[in-house]
Amino acid sequence: MVMHVYVVYEGVIHRDMKPSNILLNSNCDLKICDFGLARGGFPENIELTEYVVTRWYRAPEIMLNCLQAVGCILAEMIQREPLFPGNDYIHQLKLIIKFMGTPKVDEVEFVKNAKAQRFLTKLPIYKPSKFEDVFPAANEQAIDLLRQMLVFNPAKRISVLDALHHPYLEAFFDAADLVVSPPFDFGFDIPDDKLTRDALVSLLMQDIATFHPELDLTENAYLPGPSAFLPPPPPPSRSPPSSSAGNVAAATVNEA
């Protein structure tokens, strides 16, 4: 999946890799779609939401999930059914552990959450599955690549470049397709809950001014007051006429 590798090199993590987000035409041209959950250019200490990635293709560590998801997709292509069809997050993690084997203590050090570490260490001991038994229709090269992609510890997972040069994919990889653009500034992509309303409005207006320099976006012209953030008032209700008004109308009719 060369386009997937491309976005990784662009500093973008897709965070929702799954078969339905992979577009393929009759010429076998492949594209990745749906970047609604993607993030990029973030510092190491940034905290992003963990409730991302369709569960069946989610990696144990969430953040570094892309190659894990590609491995799940490749496994699904081979066996014609999802590899980890979890019903919930806990069930999903148990399916992964049963397949990959119970991780050793040093293999869960990358997990920052102490509660999650304790949960992993208390799981029953499972031996790793034999890939040859799980994927009897796959050849040796495919099994070797899957074995290096589907690894619990992301630090021990195969790298993107090594995967591209793996014998199973090497015949389909052309280095000319791997075009890396200059880094893009994703500064506005970093969520900041401490932004005030006025600061957020100012950032939005600066962004608008970049694309529409002809507009007058001076502070007095664009900065809304508090009322701009309130819901519009309800339309005036039409009350029935008062009794006195009704009497006047009736008298007028009688005189006519």
BELTA-V769599 format. One record per helix or strand. SS is the DSSP state (A for helix, B for strand). FROM is the first residue (numbers start at 1). TO is the last residue. If there is no record, write none. Layout:
# BELTA-V769599
SS_FROM_TO, SS_FROM_TO
This chain:
# BELTA-V769599
A_2_9, B_12_13, A_19_21, B_22_24, B_30_32, B_39_40, A_55_57, A_66_79, A_89_100, A_105_108, A_114_121, A_131_134, A_140_149, A_154_156, A_160_164, A_167_170, A_175_177, A_187_189, A_197_211, A_219_222, A_226_229, A_243_255
